[in-house]
Amino acid sequence: MGHSPVALVTGASRGIGAAIAIRLAGEGFDIALFDVQAGQETAQAVKQAGRGCLPIQGDVSQADDRRRALEQIDQQLGRLDVLVNNAGVAPNVRADLLEATQESYDRVMNINLKGPYFLTQAVAKYMIRQRDQRPQGRACIINISSMSAYTASPSRGEYCLSKAGVSMATKLWAARLSEFGIGVYEIRPGIIATDMTAGVKDRYDRLIAEGLTPIRRWGQGEDVAAAVACCARGDLPFSTGEVINVDGGFHLRIL
Ligand SMILES: NC(=O)c1ccc[n+]([C@@H]2O[C@H](COP(=O)([O-])OP(=O)(O)OC[C@H]3O[C@@H](n4cnc5c(N)ncnc54)[C@H](O)[C@@H]3O)[C@@H](O)[C@H]2O)c1
């Protein structure tokens, strides 16, 4: 087994996932970077931080790709301490609930919910086996959900459903894995400046300026990565199934 702890970050070639991979490298993790894209820039930044990086090109919604990813991690890195389920997509078109298609529903649910759910299952089994060799080790699984887990947006119902599902998956896996010393956490980002939100920039600029979020600025990938680092380092040893909002206070009800 390798000496350095290893974190598997999905969707790490850009955006929030890239910020998470680079931050975890700074925290001393070697990184397995699993993305449909090649992710050379992130891999470069991880190496500049002095850590190893194993880029794995694959689609999180495909069972064969998930299996191959775990095999490569086992063969080349020999251990896995942290899983960050970050890869996710918005619907290709924002369609009204009355018009949205089953094709978009299946695509979004497969990538955002089914893929991470079964990747978690496979990784959890791996982490449980690993415990036999390292009984005192602590592992954790971190799900990147969204404020859409509880905020109804009728122009992207399938996205909201997928993120609400990720919230329940967090509770389910937290309940199941606590006996193995595996903490499971949900990070719930608000409005974060990435490619995903680039198309709605003007609208969100205006809403933020009008006070939609008590902290009046866009979130950055690094804001999300800071919360992930907190969980991955083991700073929350008596917490599991916990939700951390990284949303500038969007979730507060204010009167
Ligand atoms: N940007 C936001 O405001 C925001 C807010 C809340 C939650 N989120 C969530 O954060 C996560 C990251 O979002 P982002 O804003 O960085 O998006 P992004 O589109 O910038 O990056 C997503 C990354 O995931 C990869 N990816 C997409 N489908 C994949 C698949 N099937 N298998 C493997 N990799 C895949 C992409 O190649 C890309 O590298 C997503 O789960 C998203 O739902 C984002």
The ligand as a MOL file (V3000), in Angstrom:
LIG
                    3D

  0  0  0     0  0            999 V3000
M  V30 BEGIN CTAB
M  V30 COUNTS 44 48 0 0 0
M  V30 BEGIN ATOM
M  V30 1 N -21.6120 25.7580 -10.6850 0
M  V30 2 C -22.5530 25.8170 -9.7930 0
M  V30 3 O -23.1310 26.8960 -9.5430 0
M  V30 4 C -22.9690 24.6030 -9.0190 0
M  V30 5 C -23.8940 24.7870 -7.9880 0
M  V30 6 C -24.3110 23.6900 -7.2530 0
M  V30 7 C -23.7950 22.4510 -7.5480 0
M  V30 8 N -22.9140 22.2790 -8.5540 0 CHG=1
M  V30 9 C -22.4330 20.9230 -8.8000 0
M  V30 10 O -21.0310 20.8990 -8.7270 0
M  V30 11 C -20.5170 19.8610 -9.5610 0
M  V30 12 C -19.4500 20.4400 -10.4740 0
M  V30 13 O -20.0460 21.4470 -11.2700 0
M  V30 14 P -19.2310 22.5560 -12.0840 0
M  V30 15 O -19.9740 23.8230 -11.9050 0
M  V30 16 O -17.7870 22.4720 -11.7570 0 CHG=-1
M  V30 17 O -19.5200 22.0330 -13.5740 0
M  V30 18 P -18.6020 22.0140 -14.8870 0
M  V30 19 O -19.5500 21.7390 -15.9910 0
M  V30 20 O -17.7240 23.2060 -14.9540 0
M  V30 21 O -17.6570 20.7380 -14.6420 0
M  V30 22 C -18.1820 19.4380 -14.5750 0
M  V30 23 C -17.0750 18.4240 -14.8010 0
M  V30 24 O -17.6680 17.1130 -14.7580 0
M  V30 25 C -17.2560 16.3970 -15.9070 0
M  V30 26 N -18.2910 15.4270 -16.2720 0
M  V30 27 C -19.4990 15.6940 -16.8330 0
M  V30 28 N -20.1710 14.5590 -17.0420 0
M  V30 29 C -19.3720 13.5590 -16.6240 0
M  V30 30 C -19.5060 12.1490 -16.6040 0
M  V30 31 N -20.5990 11.5490 -17.0850 0
M  V30 32 N -18.5030 11.3950 -16.0870 0
M  V30 33 C -17.3770 11.9940 -15.6210 0
M  V30 34 N -17.1850 13.3240 -15.6210 0
M  V30 35 C -18.1720 14.0990 -16.1250 0
M  V30 36 C -17.0340 17.4520 -16.9740 0
M  V30 37 O -16.2010 16.9680 -18.0190 0
M  V30 38 C -16.4110 18.5750 -16.1640 0
M  V30 39 O -15.0170 18.4080 -16.0280 0
M  V30 40 C -21.7170 19.2830 -10.2960 0
M  V30 41 O -22.1740 18.1200 -9.6320 0
M  V30 42 C -22.7440 20.3840 -10.1750 0
M  V30 43 O -24.0690 19.8840 -10.2550 0
M  V30 44 C -22.4790 23.3350 -9.3080 0
M  V30 END ATOM
M  V30 BEGIN BOND
M  V30 1 1 1 2
M  V30 2 2 2 3
M  V30 3 1 2 4
M  V30 4 1 4 5
M  V30 5 2 4 44
M  V30 6 2 5 6
M  V30 7 1 6 7
M  V30 8 2 7 8
M  V30 9 1 8 9
M  V30 10 1 8 44
M  V30 11 1 9 10
M  V30 12 1 9 42
M  V30 13 1 10 11
M  V30 14 1 11 12
M  V30 15 1 11 40
M  V30 16 1 12 13
M  V30 17 1 13 14
M  V30 18 2 14 15
M  V30 19 1 14 16
M  V30 20 1 14 17
M  V30 21 1 17 18
M  V30 22 2 18 19
M  V30 23 1 18 20
M  V30 24 1 18 21
M  V30 25 1 21 22
M  V30 26 1 22 23
M  V30 27 1 23 24
M  V30 28 1 23 38
M  V30 29 1 24 25
M  V30 30 1 25 26
M  V30 31 1 25 36
M  V30 32 1 26 27
M  V30 33 1 26 35
M  V30 34 2 27 28
M  V30 35 1 28 29
M  V30 36 1 29 30
M  V30 37 2 29 35
M  V30 38 1 30 31
M  V30 39 2 30 32
M  V30 40 1 32 33
M  V30 41 2 33 34
M  V30 42 1 34 35
M  V30 43 1 36 37
M  V30 44 1 36 38
M  V30 45 1 38 39
M  V30 46 1 40 41
M  V30 47 1 40 42
M  V30 48 1 42 43
M  V30 END BOND
M  V30 END CTAB
M  END
